[in-house]
Amino acid sequence: MPAALARDFRSTFTSKLPLVHYSRGVTYGWALLFLGINVAYGKTDKLVEVIVGNIGVFYLLVGTLGEVYFHRNFIADDMAVKQQRYRQSIEEIFVAVEGLVGVCGFSCAMYEIFDPLYCPYFGYFDREAYTAGWFAANVAFYLVFCDAWFYWWHYAFHAIDALWPMHYQHHQLREPTSFGGPTVHVIELILEYTLAHHLVQYLMPFHLNVHRALGVFAFVFGAIFNHGGLTLDYNDHYAHHITWKGGRAKYCNYGMFFPFWDMLNGTRYNASAPPASAAKPKEKLPEKGLEKLIPNLEKDN
């Protein structure tokens, strides 16, 4: 972690508990729709595999390992902060799982139902040799395309009034734990990353196993490595949560994999950004009645 971003993790967390679930009806409706589609098309076994793998293993197991490492190496002798972080982790898991079930249903339907019918490159490498060059091209194109897609959608969720209340569900977390990454509304999860993950297959031939492995990497990387305070990611996304530069559209480090778009658009972290916990943005959210929708919304955020 850069010296300017050094944090005293023994201090009290600034995230407010309990966390708010934005528009839960939409979350449950989306999940039921795509769970139903998979069941109706006889893909129940594949659906279970996707849910168990993504939520049970790649989220809960890897997130737990991240938290164990964090507790042992950063806050081992501070029981009060450990308990607060544990309570926040439980809240994050409940919020995240609600959205992830719907994402798993959507992705399973894409892989098992939609892609075989409509993807122009479906089964391409059943007929053609998959070379090292193709592998390098798949990895490079996936990371560059998805990073650009994520950056601009993420920025839009900050800058556009109609989208910010949905994204605020995620920004309740001033200091997220290793479980904090997917605490995002299901619609945002789909728009911000899942669509890009599936769209790349329609733009370039991908080996199915490589495409899925890249999805797992992106999920673990984005959900755990760049949220838990370990700052293992190249673009230091944790700074996006704990620093602030003058309003909700002026946070820093919006990118997922690379700093390119942040550097180009002036949203890269610099030492002038104060801690988000001390931030008092002047701009207000214009949506009337938002306080009723999100009861503990910080009115000055």
C-alpha positions in Angstrom: 0.0 0.0 0.0 1.4 3.4 -0.9 2.6 5.4 2.1 0.0 8.2 1.3 -2.7 5.5 1.6 -1.4 3.9 4.7 -4.4 3.2 7.0 -4.6 2.6 10.7 -6.9 -0.5 10.6 -7.1 -0.4 14.4 -9.4 2.7 14.1 -13.1 2.2 14.1 -14.6 1.4 10.7 -16.7 4.2 9.1 -19.1 1.9 7.3 -22.6 2.1 8.7 -24.3 -1.1 9.7 -26.7 -2.6 8.8 -26.1 -2.3 5.1 -29.0 -1.2 2.9 -30.3 -3.5 0.1 -31.4 -1.3 -2.8 -34.6 -2.3 -4.6 -34.7 -5.8 -3.3 -37.8 -6.7 -5.3 -35.9 -6.2 -8.6 -33.0 -8.3 -7.2 -35.3 -11.2 -6.3 -37.4 -10.9 -9.5 -34.3 -11.0 -11.7 -33.0 -14.1 -9.8 -36.3 -15.9 -10.1 -36.6 -15.1 -13.8 -33.3 -16.6 -14.8 -33.4 -19.5 -12.3 -36.8 -20.3 -13.9 -35.4 -20.1 -17.4 -32.6 -22.5 -16.6 -34.9 -25.0 -15.0 -37.4 -24.7 -17.8 -34.7 -25.6 -20.4 -33.4 -28.5 -18.3 -30.2 -26.8 -17.2 -30.7 -27.3 -13.4 -27.5 -29.3 -13.0 -25.4 -26.7 -14.8 -27.1 -23.9 -12.7 -26.2 -25.7 -9.5 -22.6 -26.0 -10.7 -22.4 -22.3 -11.5 -23.9 -21.2 -8.2 -21.8 -23.6 -6.0 -18.6 -22.8 -7.9 -19.0 -19.0 -8.0 -20.6 -18.3 -4.7 -19.5 -21.3 -2.6 -15.9 -21.5 -3.7 -14.7 -18.4 -5.5 -16.6 -16.0 -3.3 -17.1 -17.5 0.1 -14.0 -19.7 0.3 -11.5 -17.3 -1.3 -13.0 -14.4 0.6 -12.6 -16.3 3.9 -8.9 -16.9 3.1 -8.5 -13.2 2.4 -10.1 -12.3 5.7 -8.0 -14.8 7.7 -4.9 -13.4 6.1 -5.9 -9.8 6.9 -6.9 -10.6 10.5 -3.7 -12.3 11.2 -1.4 -9.8 9.6 -3.0 -6.4 10.2 -5.4 -6.6 13.2 -4.3 -9.7 15.1 -4.1 -7.9 18.5 -7.2 -5.7 18.2 -10.3 -7.6 19.1 -12.7 -4.7 18.8 -11.8 -4.0 15.2 -11.8 -7.8 14.4 -15.3 -8.0 15.7 -16.4 -5.0 13.7 -14.9 -6.3 10.6 -16.5 -9.7 11.2 -20.0 -8.1 11.6 -19.4 -6.1 8.4 -18.3 -9.2 6.5 -21.6 -11.0 7.4 -23.6 -7.9 6.2 -21.6 -7.9 3.0 -22.2 -11.6 2.3 -25.9 -11.3 2.6 -26.1 -8.3 0.3 -23.7 -9.8 -2.2 -25.3 -13.3 -2.4 -28.7 -11.8 -3.3 -27.2 -10.2 -6.4 -24.8 -13.1 -7.3 -27.6 -15.6 -7.5 -29.2 -13.6 -10.3 -25.8 -13.1 -12.0 -25.2 -16.9 -11.9 -28.6 -17.5 -13.4 -28.0 -15.0 -16.2 -24.5 -16.4 -17.0 -25.7 -20.0 -17.0 -28.5 -19.1 -19.4 -26.0 -17.4 -21.7 -23.6 -20.3 -21.7 -26.0 -23.1 -21.9 -29.0 -21.7 -23.9 -28.3 -18.4 -25.7 -24.7 -18.8 -26.9 -25.2 -22.2 -28.7 -28.0 -20.6 -30.7 -26.6 -17.1 -31.4 -22.9 -16.8 -30.8 -21.2 -16.7 -34.2 -18.0 -18.3 -32.8 -19.7 -21.0 -30.7 -17.7 -24.2 -31.0 -15.0 -22.5 -33.1 -12.1 -24.4 -31.4 -13.9 -27.7 -31.8 -12.9 -27.3 -35.5 -9.8 -25.2 -35.3 -6.5 -25.6 -33.4 -6.2 -23.5 -30.3 -2.6 -22.2 -30.4 -0.5 -20.1 -28.0 -1.2 -17.1 -30.2 -4.9 -17.5 -29.8 -4.5 -17.9 -26.0 -2.5 -14.6 -25.8 -5.0 -12.9 -28.0 -7.9 -14.1 -25.9 -6.3 -12.9 -22.6 -5.2 -9.6 -24.0 -8.5 -8.8 -25.7 -10.6 -9.9 -22.7 -8.6 -7.8 -20.2 -8.4 -4.6 -22.3 -12.1 -4.8 -23.5 -13.5 -5.6 -20.0 -11.4 -3.0 -18.3 -12.6 -0.2 -20.6 -16.2 -1.4 -20.3 -16.0 -1.5 -16.5 -14.3 1.9 -16.2 -17.0 3.8 -18.2 -19.9 2.0 -16.7 -18.5 2.5 -13.2 -17.9 6.2 -13.9 -21.4 6.5 -15.2 -22.8 5.0 -12.0 -21.1 7.8 -10.1 -21.8 10.6 -12.5 -25.4 10.0 -13.6 -28.1 11.0 -11.0 -30.4 8.2 -11.9 -27.7 5.5 -11.4 -26.0 6.8 -8.3 -28.6 5.5 -5.8 -28.2 2.0 -7.1 -24.4 2.3 -6.9 -24.6 3.7 -3.4 -25.4 0.2 -2.1 -21.8 -0.6 -2.8 -20.4 2.7 -1.5 -21.9 2.3 1.9 -18.7 0.5 2.5 -16.1 3.0 3.4 -13.6 0.3 4.2 -14.7 -2.9 2.5 -13.6 -6.4 3.6 -12.6 -9.2 1.3 -16.3 -9.9 0.9 -17.2 -6.3 -0.2 -16.6 -6.5 -3.9 -19.9 -8.0 -5.1 -22.1 -5.9 -2.7 -23.6 -4.5 -5.9 -27.1 -4.5 -7.1 -27.8 -7.3 -9.7 -28.6 -4.8 -12.5 -25.4 -3.0 -11.9 -23.5 -6.3 -11.8 -24.9 -7.2 -15.2 -24.3 -3.8 -16.8 -20.9 -3.1 -15.3 -19.2 -6.4 -16.0 -21.3 -9.5 -16.8 -22.4 -8.2 -20.1 -18.8 -7.4 -21.2 -17.7 -10.9 -20.0 -20.2 -12.5 -22.4 -20.0 -10.0 -25.2 -16.3 -10.7 -25.9 -17.3 -14.1 -27.2 -19.4 -12.4 -29.9 -16.4 -10.3 -31.0 -13.6 -12.9 -31.1 -13.4 -16.7 -31.0 -12.7 -17.8 -27.5 -11.8 -21.2 -26.2 -14.7 -21.9 -23.8 -12.4 -23.1 -20.9 -10.2 -20.0 -21.2 -13.2 -17.7 -21.3 -14.6 -19.2 -18.2 -11.2 -19.1 -16.5 -10.9 -15.5 -17.3 -14.3 -14.9 -15.8 -13.2 -16.6 -12.6 -10.0 -14.6 -12.5 -11.9 -11.3 -13.0 -14.4 -12.2 -10.3 -11.8 -13.2 -7.7 -9.6 -10.3 -8.7 -12.4 -7.7 -8.6 -14.4 -9.1 -5.7 -11.6 -9.9 -3.3 -8.1 -8.8 -4.2 -9.1 -5.2 -4.9 -11.5 -4.7 -2.0 -10.2 -6.3 1.1 -7.5 -3.8 2.0 -4.7 -6.0 0.7 -4.1 -3.8 -2.3 -2.9 -6.7 -4.5 -4.4 -5.3 -7.7 -2.5 -3.1 -10.1 -4.9 -0.2 -10.1 -5.3 0.0 -6.3 -9.1 0.0 -6.3 -9.2 0.1 -2.5 -8.2 3.8 -2.9 -11.5 4.3 -4.7 -13.3 3.5 -1.5 -11.2 5.2 1.1 -10.3 8.4 -0.7 -12.4 11.2 -2.2 -11.6 14.2 -4.5 -14.6 16.5 -4.2 -17.9 14.8 -5.0 -19.3 11.5 -5.9 -18.1 11.7 -9.6 -14.6 12.6 -8.4 -13.6 9.5 -6.6 -10.4 8.0 -7.9 -9.2 4.7 -9.5 -12.4 3.6 -11.3 -10.7 0.9 -13.4 -10.6 -2.8 -12.6 -7.4 -4.1 -14.1 -5.3 -1.2 -15.4 -4.7 2.5 -14.6 -4.9 3.6 -18.2 -8.4 5.1 -18.3 -7.9 6.7 -14.9 -4.7 8.3 -16.0 -6.2 9.5 -19.3 -9.3 11.0 -17.6 -7.7 12.5 -14.5 -9.3 10.1 -12.0 -6.1 8.4 -11.0 -5.3 8.6 -7.2 -3.0 11.3 -6.1 -1.8 12.3 -2.6 -4.2 15.3 -2.6 -7.2 13.0 -2.1 -8.3 13.0 1.6 -9.8 10.0 3.3 -13.3 9.2 2.3 -14.3 8.9 6.0 -13.5 12.6 6.4 -15.1 13.7 3.1 -18.1 16.1 3.2 -19.1 16.5 -0.5 -21.2 19.6 -1.1 -23.4 18.3 -3.9 -26.7 16.7 -3.0 -28.6 13.9 -4.6 -31.6 15.4 -6.5 -33.9 12.4 -6.2 -36.9 13.3 -4.0 -37.8 10.8 -1.4 -34.4 9.0 -1.7 -34.0 9.1 2.1 -37.2 6.9 2.3 -35.8 4.5 -0.3 -32.4 4.3 1.4 -33.0 5.2 5.1 -29.4 5.6 6.2 -28.2 7.4 3.1 -25.6 9.9 4.0 -27.3 13.1 2.8 -24.0 14.8 2.2 -22.6 12.0 0.0 
